Amino acid sequence: MISKTILVKDKLEPKKLLKIAAFDNSKAVTKPHRHNGYLELVFLSSTSGRHVIDGHENPIKTPCVLIIRKESVHHWELTTPIEGFVLLVKKSFIDLSLDLQIARMIDEISKLDTIYLKENGIIPTLLRLLAQEENKICQEGLFRSLLAKVLENTDKTEQPTSLSNDLYVRFIELLNTDSKIINNVTYYANLLHTSPQNLTAACKKDTNNTASQILATYIIKEAKRLVFYTNKSTAEIAFSLGFTDKSNFSKYFKRFTGFTPSEFKKQYD
């Protein structure tokens, strides 16, 4: 019998932003459900079966990673015994990260439902270490390494060979590779030989966010890194990020983080 509502599961404690656990063999067969506000990555080393996500069925060929986005509805039927790990991560963990590459890699991984790996390699070891780690900075380092190894070992034949929005992709590449981030959409539009309006249209088509909103995410992440890791003054950081003065920068920083730059740094002193 088909239910009138979709079951919503929440496996994370309210204040916990990241969780890893060994795969529970009692969950070999599940009913269709979605998750309450977090991304789930399921690393399977040994099993077989099928995974159905948003109506699309994917065969299980280990080793592999199942990617379940927070808005997706999914269920699976797996054969026991099952060896693997389940990783849950909230968006706030990614948003608060001081590492710009984490969001980029999550964005890349989240475009797929399944990643078939060439080998397990060091991935199980990284998962076990991450499961034991409580230090936020160490968690970010291990999580970044884990994502990098998944992407490195991905079978490219299972992935899309092109992305539909080339302008958006080139914009993100600029933000990820430029030596510094500048708070000016026109600056990036000029580098891409387009207008700010065209760049915003491309961004909204691919992400539903404007170019300014995407840039703001990168500006705040870079600002956090400069505040946390350097001894630069607020005025120096403001100037390096393209702000006219430190007052405008401080207001901008507080609007997105809830703290002034000095208050943010004191949290970690």
C-alpha positions in Angstrom: 0.0 0.0 0.0 1.4 3.4 -1.0 1.5 6.0 1.9 -0.1 9.4 1.4 2.9 11.1 2.9 6.7 10.6 2.6 8.5 9.5 5.7 11.1 12.0 7.0 14.0 10.5 8.9 16.3 12.5 11.2 19.4 10.6 12.3 21.3 13.6 13.6 21.1 15.2 17.0 20.1 18.9 16.8 23.5 20.3 17.6 25.5 17.7 15.8 26.7 18.8 12.3 28.6 15.6 11.2 28.1 12.0 12.1 29.7 8.7 10.9 28.6 5.2 11.8 29.2 1.7 10.5 26.4 0.5 8.3 23.6 -1.1 10.3 22.8 -4.5 8.7 19.2 -4.3 10.1 18.6 -1.5 7.6 19.3 -3.7 4.6 15.8 -2.9 3.2 14.2 0.5 3.7 10.9 2.2 2.7 10.9 5.4 0.6 11.8 8.4 2.8 13.7 11.6 2.7 16.1 13.2 5.3 15.6 16.1 7.6 18.0 18.7 6.3 21.2 16.8 5.8 23.3 15.2 3.1 23.9 11.4 3.4 26.9 9.7 1.9 26.8 5.9 2.1 30.1 4.1 1.5 29.6 0.5 0.6 32.5 -1.9 0.5 30.7 -5.2 0.3 27.1 -5.9 -0.7 24.8 -6.0 -3.8 21.3 -5.0 -4.6 19.6 -1.8 -5.8 19.1 1.8 -4.7 16.1 3.8 -5.9 16.4 7.6 -5.7 13.8 10.0 -7.0 12.3 7.2 -9.0 15.6 6.2 -10.7 17.0 2.8 -10.0 20.8 2.3 -9.6 22.5 -1.1 -9.3 24.9 -1.6 -6.4 28.4 -2.5 -7.5 30.9 -2.3 -4.7 32.9 -0.4 -3.8 30.6 2.6 -4.3 29.2 5.7 -2.7 25.5 6.5 -2.6 24.7 10.2 -2.5 21.4 11.1 -1.0 20.6 14.9 -1.1 18.4 16.3 1.6 15.5 16.9 -0.8 15.7 13.4 -2.4 13.3 10.5 -1.7 15.0 7.1 -1.8 15.0 3.5 -0.6 17.2 0.5 -1.1 17.3 -3.3 -1.0 20.7 -4.7 -0.1 22.0 -8.2 0.5 23.6 -9.0 3.9 26.2 -9.0 5.2 26.8 -5.4 4.4 30.2 -3.7 5.0 30.3 0.1 4.9 29.8 3.4 6.6 27.1 6.0 6.6 28.2 9.7 6.8 25.7 12.4 7.6 26.6 16.1 7.1 24.4 19.2 7.6 24.6 22.2 5.3 25.7 24.4 8.3 28.9 22.3 8.6 29.8 23.1 5.0 28.7 26.8 5.4 30.8 27.3 8.5 33.9 25.6 7.1 37.0 27.7 6.7 38.0 25.5 3.8 36.7 26.8 0.4 37.4 23.5 -1.3 34.9 21.5 0.8 31.9 23.3 -0.7 33.3 22.9 -4.2 33.8 19.2 -3.8 30.4 18.7 -2.2 28.8 20.5 -5.1 30.6 18.2 -7.6 29.7 15.1 -5.7 26.1 16.1 -5.2 25.5 16.2 -9.0 25.5 12.4 -8.9 23.4 9.7 -7.3 26.1 7.0 -7.3 29.9 7.0 -7.5 31.5 3.7 -8.4 35.0 3.6 -7.0 37.9 1.8 -8.5 39.1 0.7 -5.1 38.5 1.4 -1.4 42.1 2.5 -0.8 42.5 4.7 2.2 38.8 5.8 2.3 37.7 3.3 5.2 40.7 4.5 7.3 39.7 8.2 6.8 36.1 7.4 7.7 37.2 5.6 10.9 39.5 8.5 11.9 36.7 11.1 11.1 34.2 9.1 13.2 36.5 9.5 16.3 37.5 13.1 15.7 35.8 15.9 17.7 38.0 18.8 16.8 36.3 21.0 14.2 39.5 22.0 12.4 40.6 18.3 12.2 37.2 17.2 11.1 37.4 19.6 8.2 40.8 18.4 7.2 39.8 14.7 7.3 36.5 15.5 5.5 38.3 17.4 2.7 40.7 14.4 2.3 37.8 12.0 2.2 36.0 14.0 -0.6 39.2 14.3 -2.5 39.9 10.6 -2.5 36.3 9.8 -3.6 36.7 12.2 -6.5 40.1 10.9 -7.3 39.0 7.2 -7.4 35.8 7.9 -9.3 35.2 5.9 -12.4 34.9 8.8 -14.9 32.8 6.6 -17.3 30.0 6.7 -14.8 29.9 10.5 -14.6 28.4 13.1 -16.9 31.0 14.3 -19.4 29.8 17.9 -19.6 27.9 20.4 -17.6 25.0 22.4 -19.0 26.0 25.8 -17.7 29.5 26.6 -18.9 29.5 30.3 -17.7 28.5 29.3 -14.2 31.2 26.6 -14.1 33.9 29.0 -15.3 32.7 31.5 -12.6 33.1 28.9 -9.9 36.5 27.9 -11.3 37.7 31.5 -11.0 36.5 31.7 -7.4 38.2 28.5 -6.5 41.5 29.2 -8.3 42.1 33.0 -8.0 44.7 33.9 -5.5 42.3 36.3 -3.8 38.5 36.8 -3.8 37.2 40.3 -4.8 33.8 41.5 -3.7 32.7 42.7 -7.1 30.5 40.8 -9.5 31.5 43.1 -12.4 35.1 42.2 -11.8 34.4 38.5 -12.5 32.0 39.3 -15.3 34.8 41.2 -17.1 37.2 38.3 -16.6 34.6 36.0 -18.2 33.9 38.5 -21.1 30.3 38.8 -20.2 27.9 41.2 -18.4 27.0 41.0 -14.7 23.4 40.4 -15.9 24.4 37.4 -18.0 26.5 36.0 -15.2 23.6 36.3 -12.7 21.2 34.6 -15.2 23.7 31.7 -15.6 24.1 31.3 -11.9 20.3 31.4 -11.2 19.7 28.8 -14.0 22.2 26.4 -12.4 21.8 27.1 -8.7 18.8 29.4 -8.2 21.2 31.9 -6.6 22.4 35.2 -8.0 26.1 35.8 -8.8 26.2 38.2 -5.8 24.8 35.5 -3.5 27.4 32.9 -4.7 30.2 35.5 -4.4 29.0 36.4 -0.8 29.5 32.7 0.2 33.1 32.8 -1.0 33.8 36.2 0.5 32.7 35.2 3.9 34.6 31.9 3.8 37.8 33.8 2.7 37.1 36.5 5.3 36.8 33.8 8.1 40.1 32.3 7.0 41.9 35.6 7.0 40.4 36.6 10.4 41.2 33.2 11.9 44.6 32.3 10.4 46.3 35.7 9.9 47.3 38.7 12.0 46.0 41.1 9.5 43.9 44.1 10.8 40.2 44.4 9.9 41.1 47.3 7.6 43.8 45.2 5.8 41.3 42.3 5.4 38.6 44.7 4.1 41.0 46.2 1.5 42.2 42.8 0.3 38.6 41.6 -0.3 37.6 44.7 -2.2 35.7 46.7 0.4 36.0 50.4 0.5 36.5 50.6 4.3 36.6 48.4 7.4 33.2 49.6 8.6 31.4 48.3 5.5 33.3 45.1 5.8 32.5 44.6 9.5 28.8 45.2 8.8 28.9 42.7 5.9 30.7 40.1 8.0 28.2 40.5 10.9 25.2 40.3 8.5 26.3 36.8 7.3 27.9 35.4 10.5 26.2 37.2 13.4 29.6 38.3 14.7 32.0 41.2 14.1 35.5 40.0 12.9 37.0 40.5 16.3 34.1 38.6 18.0 34.5 35.7 15.5 38.2 35.4 16.3 37.6 35.4 20.0 35.5 32.3 19.7 38.6 30.3 18.9 41.1 32.0 21.1 
